[in-house]
Amino acid sequence: MQLTKDDLIECYFYKTELIQLCRERGLPTYGTKAELNQYLILFLNGTNPSDINPFRTNNNKISAETKITFDTRLIGDGFKFNSEARLFFANYYHVKKFSFKKEMAIIKRRVETQKQTDYTIRDFITEFENTTQISDNPEEQTYQWNNFVKDFNRDPASKNFNSRMKTAARLWNIVKATNKPKKYSHDLLHRYSQQTQDP
């Protein structure tokens, strides 16, 4: 497939599509959508594929005996967002059930990308609790579909549809194929009302 920088900016690609585009060009295929996009941008800017290295690697190993502490390193000690980590944060925040937050994943990916090997769980908690501008991170772009659906469901007019998810998906596919911002608006629903009717 022929690919330009404008394609990457204006079109929406699913992660599987980005992985395929990277694979076809001999680029790293492990990482977030933002990272895969960056590999492709480097390639399109003339960087030789052999000079484009993964920002992160998927080689963290952790033994069953390893327990998470405040001094556990975020990378290098095999930390993962798993049941053990969930229990650690539930105990720390004194809650019965803990759910990982999107901001936590963004911080972890940045630490891995920048190879901050001394960054500990203590640092992680401090940054997570003090972060206020995380939504400006490029990683936020990978959540466009989720944000689109949330905004659609907040629109009172969306309640007029029996199959709200199908309607949101139809609108998303219209927007995805254009160079317009990948965001929901009530005007979008009004403009394409004929194409979003329930059958």
mmCIF file of the C-alpha atoms, coordinates in Angstrom:
data_MODEL
# 
_entry.id   MODEL 
# 
loop_
_atom_site.group_PDB 
_atom_site.id 
_atom_site.type_symbol 
_atom_site.label_atom_id 
_atom_site.label_alt_id 
_atom_site.label_comp_id 
_atom_site.label_asym_id 
_atom_site.label_entity_id 
_atom_site.label_seq_id 
_atom_site.pdbx_PDB_ins_code 
_atom_site.Cartn_x 
_atom_site.Cartn_y 
_atom_site.Cartn_z 
_atom_site.occupancy 
_atom_site.B_iso_or_equiv 
_atom_site.pdbx_formal_charge 
_atom_site.auth_seq_id 
_atom_site.auth_comp_id 
_atom_site.auth_asym_id 
_atom_site.auth_atom_id 
_atom_site.pdbx_PDB_model_num 
ATOM 1   C CA . MET A 1 1   ? 0.000   0.000   0.000  1.00 0.00 ? 1   MET A CA 1 
ATOM 2   C CA . GLN A 1 2   ? 1.262   3.470   -0.937 1.00 0.00 ? 2   GLN A CA 1 
ATOM 3   C CA . LEU A 1 3   ? 1.463   5.626   2.197  1.00 0.00 ? 3   LEU A CA 1 
ATOM 4   C CA . THR A 1 4   ? 2.127   9.334   2.766  1.00 0.00 ? 4   THR A CA 1 
ATOM 5   C CA . LYS A 1 5   ? 2.472   11.496  5.868  1.00 0.00 ? 5   LYS A CA 1 
ATOM 6   C CA . ASP A 1 6   ? -0.868  13.090  5.000  1.00 0.00 ? 6   ASP A CA 1 
ATOM 7   C CA . ASP A 1 7   ? -2.464  9.623   5.103  1.00 0.00 ? 7   ASP A CA 1 
ATOM 8   C CA . LEU A 1 8   ? -1.208  9.132   8.659  1.00 0.00 ? 8   LEU A CA 1 
ATOM 9   C CA . ILE A 1 9   ? -2.502  12.528  9.753  1.00 0.00 ? 9   ILE A CA 1 
ATOM 10  C CA . GLU A 1 10  ? -5.848  12.559  7.979  1.00 0.00 ? 10  GLU A CA 1 
ATOM 11  C CA . CYS A 1 11  ? -6.916  8.901   8.045  1.00 0.00 ? 11  CYS A CA 1 
ATOM 12  C CA . TYR A 1 12  ? -7.803  6.707   10.973 1.00 0.00 ? 12  TYR A CA 1 
ATOM 13  C CA . PHE A 1 13  ? -6.011  3.360   11.090 1.00 0.00 ? 13  PHE A CA 1 
ATOM 14  C CA . TYR A 1 14  ? -6.794  0.499   13.429 1.00 0.00 ? 14  TYR A CA 1 
ATOM 15  C CA . LYS A 1 15  ? -3.844  -0.887  15.333 1.00 0.00 ? 15  LYS A CA 1 
ATOM 16  C CA . THR A 1 16  ? -3.862  -4.092  13.261 1.00 0.00 ? 16  THR A CA 1 
ATOM 17  C CA . GLU A 1 17  ? -3.605  -1.967  10.107 1.00 0.00 ? 17  GLU A CA 1 
ATOM 18  C CA . LEU A 1 18  ? -0.657  0.008   11.536 1.00 0.00 ? 18  LEU A CA 1 
ATOM 19  C CA . ILE A 1 19  ? 1.100   -3.233  12.484 1.00 0.00 ? 19  ILE A CA 1 
ATOM 20  C CA . GLN A 1 20  ? 0.658   -4.499  8.916  1.00 0.00 ? 20  GLN A CA 1 
ATOM 21  C CA . LEU A 1 21  ? 1.959   -1.207  7.455  1.00 0.00 ? 21  LEU A CA 1 
ATOM 22  C CA . CYS A 1 22  ? 5.028   -1.424  9.715  1.00 0.00 ? 22  CYS A CA 1 
ATOM 23  C CA . ARG A 1 23  ? 5.598   -5.097  8.887  1.00 0.00 ? 23  ARG A CA 1 
ATOM 24  C CA . GLU A 1 24  ? 5.482   -4.393  5.149  1.00 0.00 ? 24  GLU A CA 1 
ATOM 25  C CA . ARG A 1 25  ? 8.209   -1.767  5.570  1.00 0.00 ? 25  ARG A CA 1 
ATOM 26  C CA . GLY A 1 26  ? 10.449  -3.766  7.880  1.00 0.00 ? 26  GLY A CA 1 
ATOM 27  C CA . LEU A 1 27  ? 9.664   -1.573  10.910 1.00 0.00 ? 27  LEU A CA 1 
ATOM 28  C CA . PRO A 1 28  ? 9.115   -2.583  14.553 1.00 0.00 ? 28  PRO A CA 1 
ATOM 29  C CA . THR A 1 29  ? 5.601   -3.949  15.094 1.00 0.00 ? 29  THR A CA 1 
ATOM 30  C CA . TYR A 1 30  ? 5.449   -3.889  18.909 1.00 0.00 ? 30  TYR A CA 1 
ATOM 31  C CA . GLY A 1 31  ? 4.038   -0.857  20.704 1.00 0.00 ? 31  GLY A CA 1 
ATOM 32  C CA . THR A 1 32  ? 1.055   1.428   21.042 1.00 0.00 ? 32  THR A CA 1 
ATOM 33  C CA . LYS A 1 33  ? -0.716  3.026   18.096 1.00 0.00 ? 33  LYS A CA 1 
ATOM 34  C CA . ALA A 1 34  ? 1.144   6.275   18.801 1.00 0.00 ? 34  ALA A CA 1 
ATOM 35  C CA . GLU A 1 35  ? 4.479   4.428   18.694 1.00 0.00 ? 35  GLU A CA 1 
ATOM 36  C CA . LEU A 1 36  ? 3.598   2.562   15.498 1.00 0.00 ? 36  LEU A CA 1 
ATOM 37  C CA . ASN A 1 37  ? 2.622   5.885   13.930 1.00 0.00 ? 37  ASN A CA 1 
ATOM 38  C CA . GLN A 1 38  ? 5.981   7.314   14.978 1.00 0.00 ? 38  GLN A CA 1 
ATOM 39  C CA . TYR A 1 39  ? 7.872   4.438   13.337 1.00 0.00 ? 39  TYR A CA 1 
ATOM 40  C CA . LEU A 1 40  ? 5.992   5.113   10.103 1.00 0.00 ? 40  LEU A CA 1 
ATOM 41  C CA . ILE A 1 41  ? 6.638   8.872   10.302 1.00 0.00 ? 41  ILE A CA 1 
ATOM 42  C CA . LEU A 1 42  ? 10.377  8.247   10.790 1.00 0.00 ? 42  LEU A CA 1 
ATOM 43  C CA . PHE A 1 43  ? 10.322  5.935   7.760  1.00 0.00 ? 43  PHE A CA 1 
ATOM 44  C CA . LEU A 1 44  ? 8.424   8.456   5.618  1.00 0.00 ? 44  LEU A CA 1 
ATOM 45  C CA . ASN A 1 45  ? 10.903  11.161  6.661  1.00 0.00 ? 45  ASN A CA 1 
ATOM 46  C CA . GLY A 1 46  ? 13.689  9.085   5.116  1.00 0.00 ? 46  GLY A CA 1 
ATOM 47  C CA . THR A 1 47  ? 15.059  7.097   8.075  1.00 0.00 ? 47  THR A CA 1 
ATOM 48  C CA . ASN A 1 48  ? 16.352  3.692   7.028  1.00 0.00 ? 48  ASN A CA 1 
ATOM 49  C CA . PRO A 1 49  ? 14.203  0.891   8.541  1.00 0.00 ? 49  PRO A CA 1 
ATOM 50  C CA . SER A 1 50  ? 17.309  -0.754  10.029 1.00 0.00 ? 50  SER A CA 1 
ATOM 51  C CA . ASP A 1 51  ? 17.934  2.466   12.002 1.00 0.00 ? 51  ASP A CA 1 
ATOM 52  C CA . ILE A 1 52  ? 14.433  2.516   13.527 1.00 0.00 ? 52  ILE A CA 1 
ATOM 53  C CA . ASN A 1 53  ? 14.517  0.628   16.820 1.00 0.00 ? 53  ASN A CA 1 
ATOM 54  C CA . PRO A 1 54  ? 11.518  -0.219  19.045 1.00 0.00 ? 54  PRO A CA 1 
ATOM 55  C CA . PHE A 1 55  ? 10.856  2.425   21.680 1.00 0.00 ? 55  PHE A CA 1 
ATOM 56  C CA . ARG A 1 56  ? 10.029  -0.397  24.092 1.00 0.00 ? 56  ARG A CA 1 
ATOM 57  C CA . THR A 1 57  ? 10.415  -4.158  24.144 1.00 0.00 ? 57  THR A CA 1 
ATOM 58  C CA . ASN A 1 58  ? 8.042   -6.854  25.325 1.00 0.00 ? 58  ASN A CA 1 
ATOM 59  C CA . ASN A 1 59  ? 10.566  -8.799  27.349 1.00 0.00 ? 59  ASN A CA 1 
ATOM 60  C CA . ASN A 1 60  ? 9.698   -8.051  30.982 1.00 0.00 ? 60  ASN A CA 1 
ATOM 61  C CA . LYS A 1 61  ? 9.806   -11.252 33.045 1.00 0.00 ? 61  LYS A CA 1 
ATOM 62  C CA . ILE A 1 62  ? 8.775   -11.491 36.674 1.00 0.00 ? 62  ILE A CA 1 
ATOM 63  C CA . SER A 1 63  ? 9.053   -14.482 38.966 1.00 0.00 ? 63  SER A CA 1 
ATOM 64  C CA . ALA A 1 64  ? 6.142   -15.760 41.002 1.00 0.00 ? 64  ALA A CA 1 
ATOM 65  C CA . GLU A 1 65  ? 8.053   -14.884 44.199 1.00 0.00 ? 65  GLU A CA 1 
ATOM 66  C CA . THR A 1 66  ? 8.545   -11.224 43.253 1.00 0.00 ? 66  THR A CA 1 
ATOM 67  C CA . LYS A 1 67  ? 6.374   -8.889  45.305 1.00 0.00 ? 67  LYS A CA 1 
ATOM 68  C CA . ILE A 1 68  ? 5.591   -5.327  44.324 1.00 0.00 ? 68  ILE A CA 1 
ATOM 69  C CA . THR A 1 69  ? 6.936   -2.672  46.689 1.00 0.00 ? 69  THR A CA 1 
ATOM 70  C CA . PHE A 1 70  ? 7.409   1.085   46.456 1.00 0.00 ? 70  PHE A CA 1 
ATOM 71  C CA . ASP A 1 71  ? 10.986  0.400   45.332 1.00 0.00 ? 71  ASP A CA 1 
ATOM 72  C CA . THR A 1 72  ? 9.989   -1.949  42.496 1.00 0.00 ? 72  THR A CA 1 
ATOM 73  C CA . ARG A 1 73  ? 11.192  -0.471  39.224 1.00 0.00 ? 73  ARG A CA 1 
ATOM 74  C CA . LEU A 1 74  ? 8.541   0.158   36.604 1.00 0.00 ? 74  LEU A CA 1 
ATOM 75  C CA . ILE A 1 75  ? 10.809  -1.376  33.955 1.00 0.00 ? 75  ILE A CA 1 
ATOM 76  C CA . GLY A 1 76  ? 13.483  -3.964  34.543 1.00 0.00 ? 76  GLY A CA 1 
ATOM 77  C CA . ASP A 1 77  ? 11.716  -5.688  37.452 1.00 0.00 ? 77  ASP A CA 1 
ATOM 78  C CA . GLY A 1 78  ? 8.949   -7.079  35.275 1.00 0.00 ? 78  GLY A CA 1 
ATOM 79  C CA . PHE A 1 79  ? 6.122   -4.908  36.577 1.00 0.00 ? 79  PHE A CA 1 
ATOM 80  C CA . LYS A 1 80  ? 2.852   -5.454  34.697 1.00 0.00 ? 80  LYS A CA 1 
ATOM 81  C CA . PHE A 1 81  ? -0.748  -4.340  35.068 1.00 0.00 ? 81  PHE A CA 1 
ATOM 82  C CA . ASN A 1 82  ? -1.930  -7.688  36.390 1.00 0.00 ? 82  ASN A CA 1 
ATOM 83  C CA . SER A 1 83  ? -3.848  -9.065  39.384 1.00 0.00 ? 83  SER A CA 1 
ATOM 84  C CA . GLU A 1 84  ? -0.850  -8.618  41.706 1.00 0.00 ? 84  GLU A CA 1 
ATOM 85  C CA . ALA A 1 85  ? -0.515  -4.951  40.719 1.00 0.00 ? 85  ALA A CA 1 
ATOM 86  C CA . ARG A 1 86  ? -4.275  -4.474  41.101 1.00 0.00 ? 86  ARG A CA 1 
ATOM 87  C CA . LEU A 1 87  ? -4.083  -5.871  44.646 1.00 0.00 ? 87  LEU A CA 1 
ATOM 88  C CA . PHE A 1 88  ? -1.110  -3.625  45.466 1.00 0.00 ? 88  PHE A CA 1 
ATOM 89  C CA . PHE A 1 89  ? -2.979  -0.474  44.351 1.00 0.00 ? 89  PHE A CA 1 
ATOM 90  C CA . ALA A 1 90  ? -6.216  -1.576  46.045 1.00 0.00 ? 90  ALA A CA 1 
ATOM 91  C CA . ASN A 1 91  ? -4.304  -1.892  49.334 1.00 0.00 ? 91  ASN A CA 1 
ATOM 92  C CA . TYR A 1 92  ? -2.518  1.409   48.770 1.00 0.00 ? 92  TYR A CA 1 
ATOM 93  C CA . TYR A 1 93  ? -5.729  3.331   48.010 1.00 0.00 ? 93  TYR A CA 1 
ATOM 94  C CA . HIS A 1 94  ? -7.760  1.400   50.635 1.00 0.00 ? 94  HIS A CA 1 
ATOM 95  C CA . VAL A 1 95  ? -10.400 0.207   48.193 1.00 0.00 ? 95  VAL A CA 1 
ATOM 96  C CA . LYS A 1 96  ? -11.919 -3.257  47.744 1.00 0.00 ? 96  LYS A CA 1 
ATOM 97  C CA . LYS A 1 97  ? -11.504 -3.231  43.980 1.00 0.00 ? 97  LYS A CA 1 
ATOM 98  C CA . PHE A 1 98  ? -9.040  -1.202  41.933 1.00 0.00 ? 98  PHE A CA 1 
ATOM 99  C CA . SER A 1 99  ? -9.259  -0.507  38.194 1.00 0.00 ? 99  SER A CA 1 
ATOM 100 C CA . PHE A 1 100 ? -6.219  0.661   36.262 1.00 0.00 ? 100 PHE A CA 1 
ATOM 101 C CA . LYS A 1 101 ? -6.557  4.134   34.760 1.00 0.00 ? 101 LYS A CA 1 
ATOM 102 C CA . LYS A 1 102 ? -5.715  5.222   31.243 1.00 0.00 ? 102 LYS A CA 1 
ATOM 103 C CA . GLU A 1 103 ? -3.269  7.774   32.677 1.00 0.00 ? 103 GLU A CA 1 
ATOM 104 C CA . MET A 1 104 ? -1.312  4.972   34.326 1.00 0.00 ? 104 MET A CA 1 
ATOM 105 C CA . ALA A 1 105 ? -0.809  3.208   31.000 1.00 0.00 ? 105 ALA A CA 1 
ATOM 106 C CA . ILE A 1 106 ? 0.334   6.469   29.392 1.00 0.00 ? 106 ILE A CA 1 
ATOM 107 C CA . ILE A 1 107 ? 2.893   7.095   32.137 1.00 0.00 ? 107 ILE A CA 1 
ATOM 108 C CA . LYS A 1 108 ? 4.196   3.511   31.954 1.00 0.00 ? 108 LYS A CA 1 
ATOM 109 C CA . ARG A 1 109 ? 4.623   3.678   28.182 1.00 0.00 ? 109 ARG A CA 1 
ATOM 110 C CA . ARG A 1 110 ? 6.511   6.963   28.457 1.00 0.00 ? 110 ARG A CA 1 
ATOM 111 C CA . VAL A 1 111 ? 8.837   5.532   31.095 1.00 0.00 ? 111 VAL A CA 1 
ATOM 112 C CA . GLU A 1 112 ? 9.487   2.496   28.879 1.00 0.00 ? 112 GLU A CA 1 
ATOM 113 C CA . THR A 1 113 ? 10.025  4.630   25.785 1.00 0.00 ? 113 THR A CA 1 
ATOM 114 C CA . GLN A 1 114 ? 12.494  6.901   27.603 1.00 0.00 ? 114 GLN A CA 1 
ATOM 115 C CA . LYS A 1 115 ? 14.126  3.872   29.265 1.00 0.00 ? 115 LYS A CA 1 
ATOM 116 C CA . GLN A 1 116 ? 13.929  5.423   32.751 1.00 0.00 ? 116 GLN A CA 1 
ATOM 117 C CA . THR A 1 117 ? 15.356  2.369   34.501 1.00 0.00 ? 117 THR A CA 1 
ATOM 118 C CA . ASP A 1 118 ? 15.485  4.024   37.961 1.00 0.00 ? 118 ASP A CA 1 
ATOM 119 C CA . TYR A 1 119 ? 11.799  4.971   37.900 1.00 0.00 ? 119 TYR A CA 1 
ATOM 120 C CA . THR A 1 120 ? 10.035  3.187   40.782 1.00 0.00 ? 120 THR A CA 1 
ATOM 121 C CA . ILE A 1 121 ? 6.454   2.475   41.816 1.00 0.00 ? 121 ILE A CA 1 
ATOM 122 C CA . ARG A 1 122 ? 6.854   5.317   44.317 1.00 0.00 ? 122 ARG A CA 1 
ATOM 123 C CA . ASP A 1 123 ? 7.691   7.690   41.436 1.00 0.00 ? 123 ASP A CA 1 
ATOM 124 C CA . PHE A 1 124 ? 4.789   6.231   39.455 1.00 0.00 ? 124 PHE A CA 1 
ATOM 125 C CA . ILE A 1 125 ? 2.234   6.904   42.195 1.00 0.00 ? 125 ILE A CA 1 
ATOM 126 C CA . THR A 1 126 ? 3.552   10.437  42.749 1.00 0.00 ? 126 THR A CA 1 
ATOM 127 C CA . GLU A 1 127 ? 3.356   11.305  39.060 1.00 0.00 ? 127 GLU A CA 1 
ATOM 128 C CA . PHE A 1 128 ? -0.058  9.688   38.626 1.00 0.00 ? 128 PHE A CA 1 
ATOM 129 C CA . GLU A 1 129 ? -1.511  11.654  41.555 1.00 0.00 ? 129 GLU A CA 1 
ATOM 130 C CA . ASN A 1 130 ? 0.004   14.946  40.422 1.00 0.00 ? 130 ASN A CA 1 
ATOM 131 C CA . THR A 1 131 ? -0.667  14.691  36.703 1.00 0.00 ? 131 THR A CA 1 
ATOM 132 C CA . THR A 1 132 ? -3.079  17.335  35.423 1.00 0.00 ? 132 THR A CA 1 
ATOM 133 C CA . GLN A 1 133 ? -2.224  17.724  31.726 1.00 0.00 ? 133 GLN A CA 1 
ATOM 134 C CA . ILE A 1 134 ? -2.072  14.054  30.714 1.00 0.00 ? 134 ILE A CA 1 
ATOM 135 C CA . SER A 1 135 ? -4.880  14.459  28.147 1.00 0.00 ? 135 SER A CA 1 
ATOM 136 C CA . ASP A 1 136 ? -2.553  16.555  25.971 1.00 0.00 ? 136 ASP A CA 1 
ATOM 137 C CA . ASN A 1 137 ? -0.262  13.552  25.495 1.00 0.00 ? 137 ASN A CA 1 
ATOM 138 C CA . PRO A 1 138 ? -0.117  12.184  21.918 1.00 0.00 ? 138 PRO A CA 1 
ATOM 139 C CA . GLU A 1 139 ? -1.179  8.841   23.340 1.00 0.00 ? 139 GLU A CA 1 
ATOM 140 C CA . GLU A 1 140 ? -4.639  10.360  23.841 1.00 0.00 ? 140 GLU A CA 1 
ATOM 141 C CA . GLN A 1 141 ? -5.159  10.099  20.070 1.00 0.00 ? 141 GLN A CA 1 
ATOM 142 C CA . THR A 1 142 ? -5.341  6.328   20.389 1.00 0.00 ? 142 THR A CA 1 
ATOM 143 C CA . TYR A 1 143 ? -8.595  6.668   22.307 1.00 0.00 ? 143 TYR A CA 1 
ATOM 144 C CA . GLN A 1 144 ? -10.499 8.496   19.542 1.00 0.00 ? 144 GLN A CA 1 
ATOM 145 C CA . TRP A 1 145 ? -13.119 5.777   19.036 1.00 0.00 ? 145 TRP A CA 1 
ATOM 146 C CA . ASN A 1 146 ? -13.819 5.469   22.775 1.00 0.00 ? 146 ASN A CA 1 
ATOM 147 C CA . ASN A 1 147 ? -14.157 9.234   23.123 1.00 0.00 ? 147 ASN A CA 1 
ATOM 148 C CA . PHE A 1 148 ? -16.372 9.364   20.040 1.00 0.00 ? 148 PHE A CA 1 
ATOM 149 C CA . VAL A 1 149 ? -18.787 6.816   21.552 1.00 0.00 ? 149 VAL A CA 1 
ATOM 150 C CA . LYS A 1 150 ? -18.808 8.568   24.934 1.00 0.00 ? 150 LYS A CA 1 
ATOM 151 C CA . ASP A 1 151 ? -19.663 11.907  23.346 1.00 0.00 ? 151 ASP A CA 1 
ATOM 152 C CA . PHE A 1 152 ? -22.334 10.285  21.174 1.00 0.00 ? 152 PHE A CA 1 
ATOM 153 C CA . ASN A 1 153 ? -23.966 8.680   24.218 1.00 0.00 ? 153 ASN A CA 1 
ATOM 154 C CA . ARG A 1 154 ? -23.933 12.018  26.068 1.00 0.00 ? 154 ARG A CA 1 
ATOM 155 C CA . ASP A 1 155 ? -25.985 13.602  23.291 1.00 0.00 ? 155 ASP A CA 1 
ATOM 156 C CA . PRO A 1 156 ? -29.687 13.369  24.320 1.00 0.00 ? 156 PRO A CA 1 
ATOM 157 C CA . ALA A 1 157 ? -30.576 12.822  20.647 1.00 0.00 ? 157 ALA A CA 1 
ATOM 158 C CA . SER A 1 158 ? -28.724 9.484   20.703 1.00 0.00 ? 158 SER A CA 1 
ATOM 159 C CA . LYS A 1 159 ? -31.479 8.089   22.940 1.00 0.00 ? 159 LYS A CA 1 
ATOM 160 C CA . ASN A 1 160 ? -33.834 8.148   19.932 1.00 0.00 ? 160 ASN A CA 1 
ATOM 161 C CA . PHE A 1 161 ? -32.020 5.144   18.425 1.00 0.00 ? 161 PHE A CA 1 
ATOM 162 C CA . ASN A 1 162 ? -32.765 1.549   19.358 1.00 0.00 ? 162 ASN A CA 1 
ATOM 163 C CA . SER A 1 163 ? -29.260 0.389   18.416 1.00 0.00 ? 163 SER A CA 1 
ATOM 164 C CA . ARG A 1 164 ? -27.107 3.193   19.745 1.00 0.00 ? 164 ARG A CA 1 
ATOM 165 C CA . MET A 1 165 ? -23.779 1.393   19.251 1.00 0.00 ? 165 MET A CA 1 
ATOM 166 C CA . LYS A 1 166 ? -24.654 0.564   15.639 1.00 0.00 ? 166 LYS A CA 1 
ATOM 167 C CA . THR A 1 167 ? -25.589 4.191   15.024 1.00 0.00 ? 167 THR A CA 1 
ATOM 168 C CA . ALA A 1 168 ? -22.342 5.397   16.621 1.00 0.00 ? 168 ALA A CA 1 
ATOM 169 C CA . ALA A 1 169 ? -20.395 2.912   14.478 1.00 0.00 ? 169 ALA A CA 1 
ATOM 170 C CA . ARG A 1 170 ? -22.087 4.133   11.282 1.00 0.00 ? 170 ARG A CA 1 
ATOM 171 C CA . LEU A 1 171 ? -21.216 7.745   12.119 1.00 0.00 ? 171 LEU A CA 1 
ATOM 172 C CA . TRP A 1 172 ? -17.662 6.742   13.085 1.00 0.00 ? 172 TRP A CA 1 
ATOM 173 C CA . ASN A 1 173 ? -17.124 5.008   9.754  1.00 0.00 ? 173 ASN A CA 1 
ATOM 174 C CA . ILE A 1 174 ? -18.255 8.173   7.954  1.00 0.00 ? 174 ILE A CA 1 
ATOM 175 C CA . VAL A 1 175 ? -15.882 10.376  9.969  1.00 0.00 ? 175 VAL A CA 1 
ATOM 176 C CA . LYS A 1 176 ? -13.023 7.870   9.822  1.00 0.00 ? 176 LYS A CA 1 
ATOM 177 C CA . ALA A 1 177 ? -12.994 8.039   6.030  1.00 0.00 ? 177 ALA A CA 1 
ATOM 178 C CA . THR A 1 178 ? -12.616 11.837  5.956  1.00 0.00 ? 178 THR A CA 1 
ATOM 179 C CA . ASN A 1 179 ? -9.824  14.259  6.843  1.00 0.00 ? 179 ASN A CA 1 
ATOM 180 C CA . LYS A 1 180 ? -12.085 15.936  9.431  1.00 0.00 ? 180 LYS A CA 1 
ATOM 181 C CA . PRO A 1 181 ? -11.347 15.693  13.180 1.00 0.00 ? 181 PRO A CA 1 
ATOM 182 C CA . LYS A 1 182 ? -12.306 12.263  14.533 1.00 0.00 ? 182 LYS A CA 1 
ATOM 183 C CA . LYS A 1 183 ? -14.751 13.746  17.059 1.00 0.00 ? 183 LYS A CA 1 
ATOM 184 C CA . TYR A 1 184 ? -18.477 13.430  17.592 1.00 0.00 ? 184 TYR A CA 1 
ATOM 185 C CA . SER A 1 185 ? -20.791 16.443  17.383 1.00 0.00 ? 185 SER A CA 1 
ATOM 186 C CA . HIS A 1 186 ? -24.588 16.766  17.321 1.00 0.00 ? 186 HIS A CA 1 
ATOM 187 C CA . ASP A 1 187 ? -24.238 18.446  13.914 1.00 0.00 ? 187 ASP A CA 1 
ATOM 188 C CA . LEU A 1 188 ? -22.684 15.223  12.633 1.00 0.00 ? 188 LEU A CA 1 
ATOM 189 C CA . LEU A 1 189 ? -25.747 13.244  13.698 1.00 0.00 ? 189 LEU A CA 1 
ATOM 190 C CA . HIS A 1 190 ? -28.079 15.806  12.091 1.00 0.00 ? 190 HIS A CA 1 
ATOM 191 C CA . ARG A 1 191 ? -26.084 15.966  8.839  1.00 0.00 ? 191 ARG A CA 1 
ATOM 192 C CA . TYR A 1 192 ? -26.027 12.196  8.336  1.00 0.00 ? 192 TYR A CA 1 
ATOM 193 C CA . SER A 1 193 ? -29.404 11.367  9.870  1.00 0.00 ? 193 SER A CA 1 
ATOM 194 C CA . GLN A 1 194 ? -30.549 9.410   6.799  1.00 0.00 ? 194 GLN A CA 1 
ATOM 195 C CA . GLN A 1 195 ? -27.482 7.142   6.967  1.00 0.00 ? 195 GLN A CA 1 
ATOM 196 C CA . THR A 1 196 ? -27.880 6.441   10.674 1.00 0.00 ? 196 THR A CA 1 
ATOM 197 C CA . GLN A 1 197 ? -31.531 5.353   10.729 1.00 0.00 ? 197 GLN A CA 1 
ATOM 198 C CA . ASP A 1 198 ? -32.268 2.010   12.310 1.00 0.00 ? 198 ASP A CA 1 
ATOM 199 C CA . PRO A 1 199 ? -33.349 -0.515  9.671  1.00 0.00 ? 199 PRO A CA 1 
# 
